Amino acid sequence: RFAWVSSFGSTFNHDYRVSFSQDELASGSVDYNYAATPREEAHDELPGMSAFYKDEARNVFHTYSTYARGLEDMVGTLLLLDRAPLGRNENGPMSWVRRHDEYEDAPNTHGCSAT
């Protein structure tokens, strides 16, 4: 058992270079995954994962970080898509991923109407 911790309400995501301000994005590129990433490939948030260890003396050690496609093994859907005939059918890395409010309204294809 271990305690999960959230970065909500802190600068953690910005400190570890996975969240970016509008000013940073407007500059033309952001520092992500240890490289300059052009604005057109960046968003206000990009994927990343870090692990830490706290010893008995309460010292905290940053033991691991991964970014971009380094997180793919944690998303089982990607492993299935990689075996499909068209793979992920991407135009670029994870170009098909959308936040829940970024999808276009889908037409009703089930012959049902809402009442």
C-alpha positions as CSV (number, residue, x, y, z in Angstrom):
1,R,0.0,0.0,0.0
2,F,1.2,3.5,-0.8
3,A,-0.3,7.0,-0.8
4,W,-1.1,8.5,-4.2
5,V,-0.4,12.2,-4.6
6,S,-1.9,14.7,-7.0
7,S,-0.2,17.7,-8.6
8,F,-3.5,19.6,-8.6
9,G,-3.1,23.2,-7.4
10,S,0.7,23.1,-7.6
11,T,3.4,24.0,-10.2
12,F,4.6,20.4,-10.3
13,N,3.5,19.8,-14.0
14,H,5.1,23.0,-15.1
15,D,8.3,22.2,-13.1
16,Y,8.6,18.8,-14.8
17,R,7.9,20.4,-18.2
18,V,4.6,18.7,-19.1
19,S,2.3,21.8,-18.7
20,F,2.9,25.1,-20.4
21,S,1.6,28.6,-20.1
22,Q,0.0,30.5,-22.9
23,D,3.1,32.8,-23.0
24,E,5.4,29.8,-23.4
25,L,3.3,28.4,-26.2
26,A,3.2,31.8,-27.9
27,S,7.0,31.9,-27.9
28,G,7.0,29.3,-30.8
29,S,8.4,26.3,-28.9
30,V,8.4,24.7,-25.5
31,D,11.0,22.5,-23.7
32,Y,9.4,19.0,-23.6
33,N,11.1,15.6,-23.4
34,Y,14.5,17.4,-23.2
35,A,14.1,19.0,-26.5
36,A,12.6,22.1,-28.1
37,T,9.1,21.1,-29.3
38,P,7.5,23.4,-31.9
39,R,4.2,25.1,-30.9
40,E,2.3,23.1,-33.5
41,E,3.2,19.9,-31.7
42,A,2.6,21.3,-28.2
43,H,-0.5,21.8,-26.1
44,D,-1.0,23.3,-22.7
45,E,-0.5,19.8,-21.4
46,L,1.6,16.9,-22.7
47,P,2.0,13.3,-21.4
48,G,4.6,12.5,-18.7
49,M,5.1,10.3,-15.7
50,S,7.5,10.6,-12.8
51,A,8.3,8.4,-9.9
52,F,9.7,9.4,-6.5
53,Y,10.9,7.7,-3.4
54,K,10.9,9.0,0.2
55,D,13.3,7.4,2.6
56,E,12.9,7.1,6.4
57,A,14.7,10.5,6.9
58,R,11.9,12.0,4.7
59,N,14.4,12.8,1.8
60,V,12.6,12.7,-1.5
61,F,14.4,11.2,-4.6
62,H,13.3,11.6,-8.2
63,T,13.9,8.1,-9.5
64,Y,12.3,8.0,-12.9
65,S,10.6,10.1,-15.6
66,T,9.3,9.3,-19.0
67,Y,7.5,11.4,-21.6
68,A,5.7,11.2,-25.0
69,R,5.7,7.6,-26.3
70,G,7.4,6.3,-23.2
71,L,4.0,6.0,-21.6
72,E,2.5,3.9,-24.3
73,D,2.8,0.5,-22.5
74,M,0.5,1.8,-19.9
75,V,-2.3,2.3,-22.4
76,G,-3.5,-1.2,-23.4
77,T,-5.5,0.1,-26.3
78,L,-2.3,1.2,-28.1
79,L,-0.9,-2.3,-27.8
80,L,-4.0,-3.7,-29.5
81,L,-4.0,-1.0,-32.2
82,D,-0.4,-1.7,-33.0
83,R,-1.5,-5.2,-34.1
84,A,-4.4,-4.0,-36.2
85,P,-4.1,-3.9,-40.1
86,L,-3.9,0.0,-40.1
87,G,-2.2,0.3,-36.8
88,R,-3.1,3.5,-35.1
89,N,-3.8,5.1,-38.4
90,E,-2.0,8.3,-37.2
91,N,-1.0,11.5,-39.0
92,G,1.5,12.1,-36.2
93,P,2.2,10.8,-32.7
94,M,-1.2,10.3,-30.9
95,S,-2.9,12.7,-33.4
96,W,-6.2,10.8,-32.9
97,V,-6.4,11.6,-29.2
98,R,-8.9,14.2,-28.1
99,R,-10.1,15.5,-24.8
100,H,-13.8,14.7,-24.1
101,D,-14.9,18.2,-25.2
102,E,-12.8,18.3,-28.4
103,Y,-14.8,15.8,-30.5
104,E,-17.2,17.0,-33.1
105,D,-20.8,16.1,-32.5
106,A,-21.4,12.6,-33.9
107,P,-24.4,12.1,-36.1
108,N,-27.1,9.8,-34.8
109,T,-26.5,6.6,-36.7
110,H,-28.7,4.3,-34.7
111,G,-32.1,5.4,-36.0
112,C,-33.1,6.7,-32.6
113,S,-34.1,10.1,-31.6
114,A,-33.9,11.8,-28.3
115,T,-37.2,12.9,-26.8
